[in-house]
Amino acid sequence: MHVAAARLSLHIPASQSLKDRRRVVRSLIDRTHSRFNCAVADVGGQDTWQVAGIGVSVVSSSATHAREMLDEIVRFIEEFSPEAIVTGVDSDSIPFED
């Protein structure tokens, strides 16, 4: 089993309130989860209007497949919309032996 995970830092320039931020982040999380059936969560910057952190993870029997899926998810989030600009990506993969 292989787990690939990433933390994406986002800038939401048009956000003027926490409500605006939550709307953009919730939409991004819902679309990503729906399209890729992966784990996605709001993991940072909950107190700030224009900054967010999104955590994403996938599990696969193949390290290559897990990495490819994660890369595809990151590309999808980067192309999401001008509402959320990816300012950083930190990713890693972990093998689990039987």
A tleap script that builds the chain and sets N, CA, C and O, in Angstrom:
source leaprc.protein.ff14SB
mol = sequence {
  NMET HIE VAL ALA ALA ALA ARG LEU SER LEU
  HIE ILE PRO ALA SER GLN SER LEU LYS ASP
  ARG ARG ARG VAL VAL ARG SER LEU ILE ASP
  ARG THR HIE SER ARG PHE ASN CYS ALA VAL
  ALA ASP VAL GLY GLY GLN ASP THR TRP GLN
  VAL ALA GLY ILE GLY VAL SER VAL VAL SER
  SER SER ALA THR HIE ALA ARG GLU MET LEU
  ASP GLU ILE VAL ARG PHE ILE GLU GLU PHE
  SER PRO GLU ALA ILE VAL THR GLY VAL ASP
  SER ASP SER ILE PRO PHE GLU CASP
}
set mol.1.N position { 0.857 -1.178 0.000 }
set mol.1.CA position { 0.000 0.000 0.000 }
set mol.1.C position { 0.896 1.232 0.000 }
set mol.1.O position { 1.923 1.278 0.678 }
set mol.2.N position { 0.484 2.221 -0.772 }
set mol.2.CA position { 1.228 3.483 -0.869 }
set mol.2.C position { 0.278 4.657 -0.672 }
set mol.2.O position { -0.823 4.684 -1.223 }
set mol.3.N position { 0.720 5.614 0.115 }
set mol.3.CA position { -0.059 6.821 0.373 }
set mol.3.C position { 0.722 8.009 -0.181 }
set mol.3.O position { 1.913 8.161 0.089 }
set mol.4.N position { 0.044 8.839 -0.951 }
set mol.4.CA position { 0.644 10.079 -1.439 }
set mol.4.C position { -0.203 11.228 -0.896 }
set mol.4.O position { -1.432 11.199 -0.965 }
set mol.5.N position { 0.466 12.225 -0.364 }
set mol.5.CA position { -0.250 13.351 0.244 }
set mol.5.C position { 0.419 14.659 -0.135 }
set mol.5.O position { 1.621 14.714 -0.393 }
set mol.6.N position { -0.389 15.713 -0.164 }
set mol.6.CA position { 0.133 17.044 -0.472 }
set mol.6.C position { -0.596 18.087 0.347 }
set mol.6.O position { -1.771 17.936 0.682 }
set mol.7.N position { 0.124 19.142 0.660 }
set mol.7.CA position { -0.469 20.327 1.291 }
set mol.7.C position { -0.256 21.472 0.319 }
set mol.7.O position { 0.871 21.775 -0.073 }
set mol.8.N position { -1.356 22.103 -0.064 }
set mol.8.CA position { -1.293 23.219 -0.989 }
set mol.8.C position { -1.620 24.503 -0.253 }
set mol.8.O position { -2.605 24.579 0.482 }
set mol.9.N position { -0.797 25.499 -0.454 }
set mol.9.CA position { -1.056 26.828 0.106 }
set mol.9.C position { -1.769 27.638 -0.972 }
set mol.9.O position { -1.352 27.660 -2.130 }
set mol.10.N position { -2.847 28.301 -0.573 }
set mol.10.CA position { -3.655 29.056 -1.524 }
set mol.10.C position { -3.754 30.525 -1.123 }
set mol.10.O position { -3.751 30.867 0.059 }
set mol.11.N position { -3.839 31.373 -2.126 }
set mol.11.CA position { -4.125 32.795 -1.916 }
set mol.11.C position { -5.462 33.063 -2.598 }
set mol.11.O position { -5.650 32.706 -3.761 }
set mol.12.N position { -6.386 33.689 -1.880 }
set mol.12.CA position { -7.725 33.982 -2.401 }
set mol.12.C position { -7.861 35.507 -2.437 }
set mol.12.O position { -8.385 36.102 -1.496 }
set mol.13.N position { -7.391 36.141 -3.518 }
set mol.13.CA position { -7.297 37.602 -3.547 }
set mol.13.C position { -8.623 38.355 -3.457 }
set mol.13.O position { -8.653 39.461 -2.917 }
set mol.14.N position { -9.710 37.799 -3.964 }
set mol.14.CA position { -10.992 38.516 -3.967 }
set mol.14.C position { -11.759 38.381 -2.660 }
set mol.14.O position { -12.790 39.029 -2.479 }
set mol.15.N position { -11.273 37.556 -1.758 }
set mol.15.CA position { -11.985 37.320 -0.505 }
set mol.15.C position { -11.916 38.550 0.396 }
set mol.15.O position { -10.843 39.101 0.643 }
set mol.16.N position { -13.088 38.966 0.881 }
set mol.16.CA position { -13.159 40.113 1.784 }
set mol.16.C position { -13.679 39.738 3.166 }
set mol.16.O position { -13.854 40.596 4.030 }
set mol.17.N position { -13.926 38.432 3.364 }
set mol.17.CA position { -14.425 37.975 4.654 }
set mol.17.C position { -14.154 36.478 4.785 }
set mol.17.O position { -13.796 35.810 3.816 }
set mol.18.N position { -14.332 35.969 5.996 }
set mol.18.CA position { -14.184 34.530 6.202 }
set mol.18.C position { -15.268 33.768 5.444 }
set mol.18.O position { -15.047 32.634 5.019 }
set mol.19.N position { -16.425 34.378 5.276 }
set mol.19.CA position { -17.503 33.741 4.523 }
set mol.19.C position { -17.101 33.561 3.054 }
set mol.19.O position { -17.360 32.511 2.467 }
set mol.20.N position { -16.475 34.575 2.464 }
set mol.20.CA position { -15.971 34.467 1.089 }
set mol.20.C position { -14.934 33.354 0.987 }
set mol.20.O position { -14.965 32.545 0.060 }
set mol.21.N position { -14.022 33.324 1.945 }
set mol.21.CA position { -12.966 32.320 1.959 }
set mol.21.C position { -13.573 30.923 2.029 }
set mol.21.O position { -13.203 30.044 1.251 }
set mol.22.N position { -14.504 30.717 2.959 }
set mol.22.CA position { -15.140 29.398 3.125 }
set mol.22.C position { -15.867 28.965 1.856 }
set mol.22.O position { -15.839 27.788 1.496 }
set mol.23.N position { -16.513 29.900 1.182 }
set mol.23.CA position { -17.233 29.579 -0.057 }
set mol.23.C position { -16.272 29.040 -1.118 }
set mol.23.O position { -16.545 28.018 -1.747 }
set mol.24.N position { -15.158 29.728 -1.312 }
set mol.24.CA position { -14.173 29.316 -2.320 }
set mol.24.C position { -13.548 27.977 -1.938 }
set mol.24.O position { -13.452 27.075 -2.771 }
set mol.25.N position { -13.125 27.846 -0.693 }
set mol.25.CA position { -12.466 26.619 -0.242 }
set mol.25.C position { -13.433 25.435 -0.278 }
set mol.25.O position { -13.057 24.347 -0.714 }
set mol.26.N position { -14.657 25.630 0.167 }
set mol.26.CA position { -15.655 24.543 0.156 }
set mol.26.C position { -15.926 24.080 -1.270 }
set mol.26.O position { -16.023 22.879 -1.524 }
set mol.27.N position { -16.048 25.025 -2.203 }
set mol.27.CA position { -16.274 24.677 -3.598 }
set mol.27.C position { -15.098 23.875 -4.152 }
set mol.27.O position { -15.297 22.878 -4.845 }
set mol.28.N position { -13.886 24.305 -3.851 }
set mol.28.CA position { -12.683 23.605 -4.303 }
set mol.28.C position { -12.626 22.195 -3.724 }
set mol.28.O position { -12.348 21.241 -4.450 }
set mol.29.N position { -12.882 22.056 -2.443 }
set mol.29.CA position { -12.857 20.747 -1.786 }
set mol.29.C position { -13.928 19.832 -2.381 }
set mol.29.O position { -13.647 18.675 -2.692 }
set mol.30.N position { -15.133 20.330 -2.539 }
set mol.30.CA position { -16.223 19.515 -3.071 }
set mol.30.C position { -15.940 19.048 -4.494 }
set mol.30.O position { -16.144 17.877 -4.814 }
set mol.31.N position { -15.477 19.942 -5.341 }
set mol.31.CA position { -15.171 19.573 -6.734 }
set mol.31.C position { -14.033 18.561 -6.808 }
set mol.31.O position { -14.094 17.607 -7.584 }
set mol.32.N position { -13.009 18.769 -6.009 }
set mol.32.CA position { -11.866 17.864 -6.028 }
set mol.32.C position { -12.261 16.473 -5.537 }
set mol.32.O position { -11.915 15.469 -6.159 }
set mol.33.N position { -12.980 16.420 -4.432 }
set mol.33.CA position { -13.410 15.126 -3.896 }
set mol.33.C position { -14.341 14.411 -4.873 }
set mol.33.O position { -14.212 13.206 -5.086 }
set mol.34.N position { -15.258 15.138 -5.452 }
set mol.34.CA position { -16.213 14.556 -6.389 }
set mol.34.C position { -15.515 13.994 -7.631 }
set mol.34.O position { -15.852 12.908 -8.103 }
set mol.35.N position { -14.560 14.729 -8.145 }
set mol.35.CA position { -13.893 14.309 -9.379 }
set mol.35.C position { -12.915 13.166 -9.171 }
set mol.35.O position { -12.823 12.275 -10.016 }
set mol.36.N position { -12.176 13.172 -8.057 }
set mol.36.CA position { -11.100 12.196 -7.860 }
set mol.36.C position { -11.366 11.165 -6.765 }
set mol.36.O position { -10.588 10.223 -6.615 }
set mol.37.N position { -12.437 11.320 -6.005 }
set mol.37.CA position { -12.739 10.424 -4.889 }
set mol.37.C position { -11.517 10.261 -3.974 }
set mol.37.O position { -11.105 9.147 -3.650 }
set mol.38.N position { -10.961 11.386 -3.576 }
set mol.38.CA position { -9.786 11.404 -2.706 }
set mol.38.C position { -10.146 12.130 -1.407 }
set mol.38.O position { -11.200 12.759 -1.306 }
set mol.39.N position { -9.274 12.035 -0.436 }
set mol.39.CA position { -9.471 12.768 0.813 }
set mol.39.C position { -8.962 14.197 0.630 }
set mol.39.O position { -7.824 14.406 0.209 }
set mol.40.N position { -9.804 15.171 0.946 }
set mol.40.CA position { -9.448 16.588 0.817 }
set mol.40.C position { -9.980 17.320 2.038 }
set mol.40.O position { -11.113 17.097 2.462 }
set mol.41.N position { -9.149 18.202 2.604 }
set mol.41.CA position { -9.585 18.932 3.798 }
set mol.41.C position { -8.973 20.324 3.838 }
set mol.41.O position { -7.901 20.569 3.286 }
set mol.42.N position { -9.676 21.221 4.500 }
set mol.42.CA position { -9.186 22.566 4.796 }
set mol.42.C position { -8.270 22.424 6.010 }
set mol.42.O position { -8.742 22.136 7.110 }
set mol.43.N position { -6.968 22.623 5.818 }
set mol.43.CA position { -6.014 22.323 6.889 }
set mol.43.C position { -5.217 23.521 7.390 }
set mol.43.O position { -4.323 23.359 8.220 }
set mol.44.N position { -5.523 24.707 6.907 }
set mol.44.CA position { -4.744 25.836 7.403 }
set mol.44.C position { -5.322 27.176 7.018 }
set mol.44.O position { -6.024 27.309 6.016 }
set mol.45.N position { -5.014 28.166 7.832 }
set mol.45.CA position { -5.429 29.527 7.560 }
set mol.45.C position { -6.905 29.783 7.787 }
set mol.45.O position { -7.470 30.689 7.174 }
set mol.46.N position { -7.549 29.003 8.658 }
set mol.46.CA position { -8.980 29.163 8.863 }
set mol.46.C position { -9.360 30.534 9.437 }
set mol.46.O position { -10.519 30.939 9.347 }
set mol.47.N position { -8.405 31.242 10.019 }
set mol.47.CA position { -8.687 32.544 10.625 }
set mol.47.C position { -8.380 33.717 9.694 }
set mol.47.O position { -8.582 34.874 10.064 }
set mol.48.N position { -7.897 33.425 8.502 }
set mol.48.CA position { -7.487 34.495 7.593 }
set mol.48.C position { -8.420 34.567 6.393 }
set mol.48.O position { -8.950 33.548 5.950 }
set mol.49.N position { -8.617 35.753 5.878 }
set mol.49.CA position { -9.551 35.955 4.777 }
set mol.49.C position { -9.009 35.486 3.438 }
set mol.49.O position { -9.761 34.950 2.625 }
set mol.50.N position { -7.724 35.677 3.196 }
set mol.50.CA position { -7.189 35.448 1.858 }
set mol.50.C position { -6.175 34.320 1.772 }
set mol.50.O position { -5.560 34.131 0.722 }
set mol.51.N position { -5.986 33.570 2.839 }
set mol.51.CA position { -5.019 32.476 2.842 }
set mol.51.C position { -5.713 31.196 3.271 }
set mol.51.O position { -6.526 31.196 4.195 }
set mol.52.N position { -5.381 30.094 2.582 }
set mol.52.CA position { -5.956 28.799 2.944 }
set mol.52.C position { -4.919 27.709 2.712 }
set mol.52.O position { -3.994 27.871 1.916 }
set mol.53.N position { -5.086 26.616 3.408 }
set mol.53.CA position { -4.273 25.434 3.195 }
set mol.53.C position { -5.196 24.258 2.929 }
set mol.53.O position { -6.159 24.035 3.664 }
set mol.54.N position { -4.902 23.509 1.882 }
set mol.54.CA position { -5.707 22.352 1.515 }
set mol.54.C position { -4.817 21.121 1.601 }
set mol.54.O position { -3.711 21.106 1.061 }
set mol.55.N position { -5.304 20.091 2.282 }
set mol.55.CA position { -4.595 18.820 2.350 }
set mol.55.C position { -5.299 17.802 1.476 }
set mol.55.O position { -6.526 17.710 1.485 }
set mol.56.N position { -4.520 17.032 0.714 }
set mol.56.CA position { -5.062 16.025 -0.201 }
set mol.56.C position { -4.279 14.738 -0.011 }
set mol.56.O position { -3.058 14.770 0.143 }
set mol.57.N position { -4.980 13.594 -0.022 }
set mol.57.CA position { -4.266 12.318 0.036 }
set mol.57.C position { -4.967 11.263 -0.814 }
set mol.57.O position { -6.185 11.282 -0.992 }
set mol.58.N position { -4.156 10.343 -1.331 }
set mol.58.CA position { -4.656 9.209 -2.114 }
set mol.58.C position { -3.930 7.954 -1.649 }
set mol.58.O position { -2.792 8.013 -1.185 }
set mol.59.N position { -4.610 6.819 -1.783 }
set mol.59.CA position { -4.044 5.525 -1.420 }
set mol.59.C position { -4.136 4.622 -2.639 }
set mol.59.O position { -5.152 4.596 -3.334 }
set mol.60.N position { -3.054 3.875 -2.892 }
set mol.60.CA position { -3.037 2.967 -4.034 }
set mol.60.C position { -2.129 1.781 -3.733 }
set mol.60.O position { -1.296 1.834 -2.828 }
set mol.61.N position { -2.300 0.725 -4.495 }
set mol.61.CA position { -1.411 -0.424 -4.345 }
set mol.61.C position { -0.094 -0.191 -5.066 }
set mol.61.O position { 0.861 -0.942 -4.868 }
set mol.62.N position { -0.030 0.838 -5.898 }
set mol.62.CA position { 1.164 1.160 -6.668 }
set mol.62.C position { 1.666 2.563 -6.318 }
set mol.62.O position { 0.891 3.518 -6.293 }
set mol.63.N position { 2.952 2.676 -6.052 }
set mol.63.CA position { 3.536 3.987 -5.747 }
set mol.63.C position { 3.429 4.918 -6.948 }
set mol.63.O position { 3.166 6.110 -6.790 }
set mol.64.N position { 3.630 4.385 -8.131 }
set mol.64.CA position { 3.542 5.193 -9.347 }
set mol.64.C position { 2.131 5.728 -9.551 }
set mol.64.O position { 1.950 6.902 -9.875 }
set mol.65.N position { 1.145 4.881 -9.364 }
set mol.65.CA position { -0.242 5.304 -9.532 }
set mol.65.C position { -0.621 6.366 -8.496 }
set mol.65.O position { -1.281 7.348 -8.834 }
set mol.66.N position { -0.217 6.179 -7.257 }
set mol.66.CA position { -0.524 7.153 -6.198 }
set mol.66.C position { 0.091 8.508 -6.539 }
set mol.66.O position { -0.551 9.547 -6.382 }
set mol.67.N position { 1.331 8.491 -7.003 }
set mol.67.CA position { 2.025 9.741 -7.338 }
set mol.67.C position { 1.361 10.427 -8.542 }
set mol.67.O position { 1.180 11.644 -8.552 }
set mol.68.N position { 1.002 9.628 -9.552 }
set mol.68.CA position { 0.343 10.187 -10.738 }
set mol.68.C position { -1.009 10.809 -10.381 }
set mol.68.O position { -1.350 11.889 -10.862 }
set mol.69.N position { -1.766 10.122 -9.542 }
set mol.69.CA position { -3.058 10.665 -9.106 }
set mol.69.C position { -2.870 11.984 -8.364 }
set mol.69.O position { -3.582 12.955 -8.621 }
set mol.70.N position { -1.912 12.014 -7.445 }
set mol.70.CA position { -1.669 13.234 -6.681 }
set mol.70.C position { -1.254 14.381 -7.605 }
set mol.70.O position { -1.712 15.511 -7.439 }
set mol.71.N position { -0.393 14.091 -8.570 }
set mol.71.CA position { 0.022 15.121 -9.527 }
set mol.71.C position { -1.169 15.653 -10.328 }
set mol.71.O position { -1.267 16.854 -10.578 }
set mol.72.N position { -2.070 14.754 -10.727 }
set mol.72.CA position { -3.252 15.162 -11.475 }
set mol.72.C position { -4.177 16.029 -10.608 }
set mol.72.O position { -4.755 17.000 -11.096 }
set mol.73.N position { -4.312 15.681 -9.345 }
set mol.73.CA position { -5.143 16.462 -8.424 }
set mol.73.C position { -4.555 17.854 -8.219 }
set mol.73.O position { -5.286 18.844 -8.216 }
set mol.74.N position { -3.250 17.932 -8.050 }
set mol.74.CA position { -2.587 19.230 -7.873 }
set mol.74.C position { -2.797 20.090 -9.116 }
set mol.74.O position { -3.090 21.280 -8.998 }
set mol.75.N position { -2.651 19.509 -10.305 }
set mol.75.CA position { -2.892 20.269 -11.547 }
set mol.75.C position { -4.335 20.774 -11.605 }
set mol.75.O position { -4.584 21.916 -11.991 }
set mol.76.N position { -5.280 19.918 -11.219 }
set mol.76.CA position { -6.691 20.307 -11.214 }
set mol.76.C position { -6.916 21.503 -10.285 }
set mol.76.O position { -7.610 22.451 -10.652 }
set mol.77.N position { -6.339 21.460 -9.101 }
set mol.77.CA position { -6.500 22.557 -8.141 }
set mol.77.C position { -5.829 23.825 -8.660 }
set mol.77.O position { -6.365 24.920 -8.493 }
set mol.78.N position { -4.657 23.687 -9.289 }
set mol.78.CA position { -3.967 24.859 -9.840 }
set mol.78.C position { -4.788 25.526 -10.936 }
set mol.78.O position { -4.723 26.743 -11.108 }
set mol.79.N position { -5.559 24.737 -11.675 }
set mol.79.CA position { -6.371 25.270 -12.768 }
set mol.79.C position { -7.793 25.598 -12.325 }
set mol.79.O position { -8.620 25.987 -13.150 }
set mol.80.N position { -8.089 25.447 -11.032 }
set mol.80.CA position { -9.444 25.589 -10.488 }
set mol.80.C position { -10.129 26.857 -10.961 }
set mol.80.O position { -11.172 26.793 -11.612 }
set mol.81.N position { -9.576 27.969 -10.653 }
set mol.81.CA position { -10.163 29.247 -11.057 }
set mol.81.C position { -9.246 30.369 -10.582 }
set mol.81.O position { -8.337 30.138 -9.784 }
set mol.82.N position { -9.482 31.565 -11.067 }
set mol.82.CA position { -8.690 32.690 -10.563 }
set mol.82.C position { -9.041 33.042 -9.115 }
set mol.82.O position { -8.372 33.871 -8.499 }
set mol.83.N position { -10.079 32.420 -8.576 }
set mol.83.CA position { -10.466 32.700 -7.188 }
set mol.83.C position { -9.436 32.181 -6.196 }
set mol.83.O position { -9.252 32.775 -5.133 }
set mol.84.N position { -8.757 31.076 -6.525 }
set mol.84.CA position { -7.794 30.467 -5.617 }
set mol.84.C position { -6.477 30.227 -6.361 }
set mol.84.O position { -6.412 29.413 -7.283 }
set mol.85.N position { -5.445 30.936 -5.954 }
set mol.85.CA position { -4.139 30.826 -6.595 }
set mol.85.C position { -3.236 29.972 -5.712 }
set mol.85.O position { -3.053 30.265 -4.530 }
set mol.86.N position { -2.672 28.912 -6.292 }
set mol.86.CA position { -1.762 28.040 -5.544 }
set mol.86.C position { -0.424 28.755 -5.406 }
set mol.86.O position { 0.210 29.114 -6.399 }
set mol.87.N position { -0.005 28.957 -4.156 }
set mol.87.CA position { 1.257 29.646 -3.902 }
set mol.87.C position { 2.357 28.697 -3.443 }
set mol.87.O position { 3.523 29.084 -3.374 }
set mol.88.N position { 1.992 27.457 -3.130 }
set mol.88.CA position { 3.003 26.482 -2.719 }
set mol.88.C position { 2.419 25.087 -2.637 }
set mol.88.O position { 1.240 24.904 -2.335 }
set mol.89.N position { 3.268 24.104 -2.911 }
set mol.89.CA position { 2.869 22.703 -2.823 }
set mol.89.C position { 3.977 21.937 -2.121 }
set mol.89.O position { 5.144 22.023 -2.503 }
set mol.90.N position { 3.608 21.196 -1.104 }
set mol.90.CA position { 4.542 20.323 -0.394 }
set mol.90.C position { 3.935 18.926 -0.422 }
set mol.90.O position { 2.834 18.719 0.089 }
set mol.91.N position { 4.644 17.963 -1.015 }
set mol.91.CA position { 4.066 16.623 -1.132 }
set mol.91.C position { 5.066 15.550 -0.735 }
set mol.91.O position { 6.276 15.776 -0.707 }
set mol.92.N position { 4.527 14.379 -0.431 }
set mol.92.CA position { 5.349 13.245 -0.040 }
set mol.92.C position { 4.558 11.973 -0.272 }
set mol.92.O position { 3.331 12.008 -0.361 }
set mol.93.N position { 5.244 10.863 -0.369 }
set mol.93.CA position { 4.568 9.572 -0.470 }
set mol.93.C position { 5.197 8.623 0.543 }
set mol.93.O position { 6.384 8.714 0.856 }
set mol.94.N position { 4.376 7.717 1.044 }
set mol.94.CA position { 4.799 6.807 2.092 }
set mol.94.C position { 4.434 5.383 1.705 }
set mol.94.O position { 3.266 5.093 1.447 }
set mol.95.N position { 5.415 4.491 1.660 }
set mol.95.CA position { 5.091 3.079 1.400 }
set mol.95.C position { 4.803 2.364 2.714 }
set mol.95.O position { 5.463 2.612 3.723 }
set mol.96.N position { 3.819 1.478 2.694 }
set mol.96.CA position { 3.512 0.634 3.836 }
set mol.96.C position { 3.714 -0.814 3.392 }
set mol.96.O position { 3.101 -1.270 2.427 }
set mol.97.N position { 4.561 -1.510 4.093 }
set mol.97.CA position { 4.842 -2.895 3.747 }
set mol.97.C position { 3.864 -3.810 4.467 }
set mol.97.O position { 3.427 -3.515 5.580 }
set mol.98.N position { 3.527 -4.914 3.830 }
set mol.98.CA position { 2.630 -5.914 4.446 }
set mol.98.C position { 3.357 -6.749 5.478 }
set mol.98.O position { 2.759 -7.633 6.091 }
savepdb mol mol.pdb
quit
